Amino acid sequence: MPPANRHNPQRAASSQSLYSLREFLAEFPDDEACLTYLWRERHSPDGEHAHCPKCEQERSFKRYATKQQRQSWTCTGCGHHIHPTAGTIFAKSSRPLTDWFYVMFLVSSSRCGVAAKHVERELGVNYKTAWRMLNKVRNELMRQDETPLSGQVEVDSAYVGGQLHEGERSRLRAEGRSNQGPATKERAIVFAAVERKGRIRAAVVGNSREQLAATSAIQGKIHEFVLPRSMVFTDDWGGYNAVERTGRFHFRRVQHSQRVYVSGIDHTNTAEGFFGHFKTDVRGTHHSVSKRWLGSYLNEWVWKWNHRDDDVAMFRRLLTNAATV
């Protein structure tokens, strides 16, 4: 077997990658290549003709170099300018498109999250810029699919937040207050519903100090996330009783309080597995996430989960979303 050509390396057949860094650098080597991609995707498939909103008809457009370095194509009939970045997450940004595209590549190629400090080091930007770019990608390009789930659906909730430190335990003992488990410290509560061998939807529903409000929010999310007549698998937490009594769903309960976690097909292991991966990523990559922005990090994980088995590279899907937002 002849040795591989190091001047023209190929992606290995055994690689799980659908889009490599070398392919990214070859396709988007500079800002002009990124801008041309947006122009073709959003306005002109052939690169020359597009609909002119001023002429109200199909016209020929040309790209002219200007002193203002305008990122636009000009109608040869009336002189109207079309900016491919208008209305996207790239609009009014002083960072080159290559930086934006590379951040999207980093987020899509990493099976864990990407920290803003990592992007800061990679691009040589300040922390605020790196965080803003990641926040735009998570909130605008990784929005959750709002189609309701059906079939066999597991629902569960989890606390997300720091553990009790020994100093806090000591203060509780000094105040004569008991350790009430996860609810002792104020933590965010995340609810998730997942189709077996299908999609997942998740949302932040409150915090441990406001249990009644969180319980009401979870009950509402079940009706929002799951289609009626679906088979719902969950644990024996009392907050689900009101939903079960409505008769809209076929409930199957797992008696976690009696240390029963699997009984035939009755379990919530898929939902709990998602929570385990999400919490590990938050601890390992971000260390701590504010309650205000927890939903955006959750969006990223839900989006990656739902596209984990796609035949199309996640980066391609992010590019498509960026061109349509």
N, C-alpha and C positions, 0 to 999 in steps of 0.2 A: 504493500500500500504506500503510495507516494506521500511524502511529508506535506503538512498543510502549508499553504502559501501565506506567509506572514504579512505580505503586502496586500492581500485580499482575504482577510479572515472571514469565515462564515459562522453563523450561529449554529451551535451543535444541535443535532437532532434530539438529543436527550435533555436539552435545556428546557426548563419550564417557562422561559421568557418568551413572550410573544412580540416584544419590541425592545431591542437592546440599546445601550448607550451609543454604540457605534452607528446604528441606524438612525438614531435621533440626531447625532451630530452631522451626519451626511445629508439628512433631509432639511434640517433647519440650522445651517451654518452661520447665518447672520440675520440681522433685523429685517432686511429686505425680503428674505425668503419667508419669514413669519408673516409679514404684512401681505405678501402676495397670496399666501395660503388663505388668509382671512378674506381677501378681496374675491378670490375664486369661490370660496365656500359660501359667502354671504350675498354676493351680488352678481358675479360674472363667471359662470362655469368655464367659458372658453378663454377668459382672461382679457377680453377686449370689449364685448358688448354687454350692456346692462340696461335696466330700466331707469330712465331719468325721471325723477319726480317732478321736475320743472317742465320738461318737454312733454311729459306724460306719454312717452313712447320709448321703444327700444332704440338706444343710441350707441355709438362708438365712443369709448372712453380711452384717454391716454394718461400716462403718468409723467408729470413734469417735475423737474428739479427746481425747487424754489429756495430763496434765501431763508425763509421761515422754516425750512425743512418740513413742509406740510406733508402729513401722511394721508394723501388723498389721490383720487383719480378724477380727471376733469372731463366733462362732457364736451365733445368736439362741436356740438351744435349750439349750446347756450352758455357754456362755461361753468355750469353747476358742478360743485365739488361733492364727491361722495367719500366719506371717511370710513374705512372698514372697521375701525376700532370703536366707532360711535355706538353707544348702547351696550357695550361689553364691559367686562371687568378691567379691560386695559385702557378704557377711556380716561383721559386727563392724567395719565400716569407718566412720570418722568423717567421711569425705568424702561430699558429697551425690551422689546417683545421677546428677545432671546432669554432674558431673565425670567419672564413670566412663563414661557414655555418650559424652561428647565425646572422651575418650581413644580409645575404640573407633572412633569416627568418623574421628579423625585417622589411626589406624593403617590403617584400611581404605581411606581415600581417597588415601593416599600410595602411589605406586608404588615409592618407596624407603622406607627405614626412618624411624622417628621417634625422635629422641634424647630422653633423659630431661630434658636441659637445656631442650629446646624445650617439653616439657610443663610443666616448672617455670615457665617464663616465661608460658605461656598461662594456667595456672590459678592462679598466685600461691602455689604450695605449695613446700615444701622439696624438695631433690633426692631424698632417700630416699623420700619419698612418691611422687614422680613415677616413680622407677625401679621401686618396688614395683608400682604400677598397671600399668605396661607389662609387667613380668615376669609378672604374673598373666594378662594378656591373651595373651601369647605362649605360656605353658606350659599354661594351662587351656583357652583358647578356640581355640587354633591347633594343637592336637595333630594329628599326622600320621595320615592314613588308613592302617591297617595291612593293607589288602587287598593281596595280592601282585600284582605286575605281570606282564603276559603279552604275547605277540606279539613285536614287534621292540623289544628293550630295549637301550639303551646304558648301559654301566657305566664309571665312571671315578673317579679319586680326585685330590685336590689338596691342596697345602699352604696353610694359612691362617695368616698371621702376618706380623710385620715383616721387612723386608729387613735385610741385614747393613749396619751403619754402617761408615764408614771407620775409626773407632777399633777396631772389632772385627776388621776386615780386617788392620789393623796388628798387633794382638795375635796373630792367627793366624800372620802372617809371622814375628814375633819368636819365637814358640814352635816354629817350624819345621813347623807344621801346614798342610796344603793346604786350599784352598777346595773343598769337596765339593758345591758347588751348593746347592740348596734345603735339603738335609739337614744343612748345616753348623750352622745355628742351630736350636734346638729350636722346632718349630712344630707346630701341630695338623694332623692329617690328616683330611680330610672325604671320605667316600665317597658317591656318588650313583648311582642307577639310574633311568633315565627311559624311559618308553614313548614311542615316536615318535607325535606328535599325541595324547599322553595324559598320564597322571599322572607324578609324580616322587616318589621317596622318598630321603631322605638322612640321614646320621648321622655323628657324630664318632667315629672308630674308634681314635684313639691319637695319638701324636706321633712326630716324626722321629727321636728318640733311642731309640725302642723299635720298630725296624722289624719284628722278628720277630712281636711281639705285634700290631702294626698289620696285618701281612700276614694273620695268622690271623683277625683280626677282619673284614677285608675278605672273605675267603673265606666266613666264616660269614654275612655280610650278603648276599652274592649268593644263597645258598640261602634266606635269610629273605625277601628282597625280590622274588625272581623265581620264577615258577612253572616247574616242570620242562617240558622240551620247547620252551621259548621260544628264539627266536633272539637271542643275546647278541652285541652289537658292542662291542669293546674294543680297546685297543692291545696292543703286544707285550711289556708288562711281565711278567716271569717269575712274579710272584705269582699270576697267573691260571692258570698251567699245571696246578696240582693240581685246580682246579675243572673245567677242560676235560677232564682225564683221567677224571673220574667219568662222563662221558657223559650227564649229566642235561640238558645244554643243547646247542644248536647254536651253536658258537662261530664268529664271524667276526672275524679279527684285522686291525688296521691297523698297518702297519710304521712307527710313528713314529720309531724309531731310524734308519731309512733316509730320513727326511724325506718319507715318504708319509703324507698326512693324509686324502685322499679317494680311494677306488678303487671306482667304481660306487656301490653303496648302502652300502659299508663306510666308516663314519666314526663319530666320537664328538662331532660338532660340537654336538649338542643339549645333551649333558651339559656340555661345555666352555663353551658359552654361558651355562648356568646359573651355573657357577662364576665366570665373568667378571662377571656382574651382581652376584652375591653379594659378591665381593671388592670391587668398586667401591663398593657400598653401605656396606660396613664401613669402608672408607677414607674415603669422603666424608661419611658421616653420623656414625659412631661413632668414627672414627679408630683405635680399638683396642678389642678385645673380649677379655675374659679367657677362658681355656680352660674355666673352670668353667661359664660361662654361654653359651658358643658354641652349644651345642645349642638353646637357646631362640631365639636369633637365627636359627638355621637353620630352626627350626619356622616362624617368620614368613615367611621367603622361600619355603619349600616350600608353605605354605598359600596364599600369594598366587599362586604359579605355578600350582597346581592349580585355582584358581578364577578365573584371569585372563580366561577366555572365557565365564563364566557369564552367564545372562540375569538373574540375581538379584544385586542389589547386595551387595558383600562385607559392608557394614555390617549388612544384614539377616541374613546368615548368622551373623555374630558375635552379634547379638542372640538368634538362635535357640539358638546354643550356650550363651550366658550363661544362658538360661532353663532349659536342660536339664542343666547341669553341677551 
